[in-house]
């Protein structure tokens, strides 16, 4: 169990190191996304609209994923999920 915790901490630190923008990318980003992403970032209003729509779609997808994982609502005993649960 101790090794599993050490591996988890190592992987988390390794991912966190690459998750944030480098110094060169921080200079190219707008104020909102300065420390989050790599690259040049959104340039105009249309780019921000696309980013907003993608964010909304992502939140809706996350909501329904959690909803159907917690309470799927399928009661039929012949459903495929029961072949995995048995």
N, C-alpha and C positions, 0 to 999 in steps of 0.2 A: 504494500500500500504506500510505503514511503517513496519507493521508486516511481510509482504512478504520479504522486504529487510533484516530485522533482521534474518529471517529464512534462507535466502540465505547465508548471511555472516556466520551464525553458521554452516551450512552444509559445506560450503567451508573450514572453519577452521578445522572442524572435519575430512574432507577427506584429507586435506593437511597434517594433523598430521600423518596419517597412510600411506601417499603416499611415504614418504622418508624412507630410511633405518635407522635402529637403530644403536647404537654404536657397538654392537657385529657384525652386518652384515657388517658394514663399514670396519672392519679389514679383512674380508674374500674376499672382492671384489677386482677385478683389478682396476687400476687407472681410466679407462674410466667410469665404472659403480659404482664407490665407493659410491656415495650418492643417487643413484637412486633406486636400487632394494634390496630386501632381499635375503638371502641365500648365496651360495658359488660363484655363477656367472660362466661364461664360463671358462672351464679349458684349452682346446686346440684349435687348428686351426679349427677343424671340428665344434666345438661349435660356434665359431665366424662366420663361414660360415652359419650355421643354423640361427643365430641371424640376420645376414645381409639379408638373403633370406626372413625371416619373416618380417623384416622392409620394404623391397621393396614391398612385397605383401600388407602390411598394407597401404603404401603410394598410391599404385595403387588403392586399394579399396576406400580409402578416396577421391581420385581424381574423380573416377567415381560416387561415391555417391553424391558428391557435384554437379557434372556436371548434373546428371539426376534429382536432386532435383530442380536445378535452371531452367533448360530448358529441360523438359522431351521429347519433340518432338512428342508426340502422338496427332494426330489431329482428330481421329475417335470419333464422338459424342456418339457412343455406348460403348466406353471404360469404364471400371469399375471406373476409377478415377472421371468421371463426376457424378456418383451416390453419391459420397462423396462431391463434390464441389457444388451440387445443393442445 
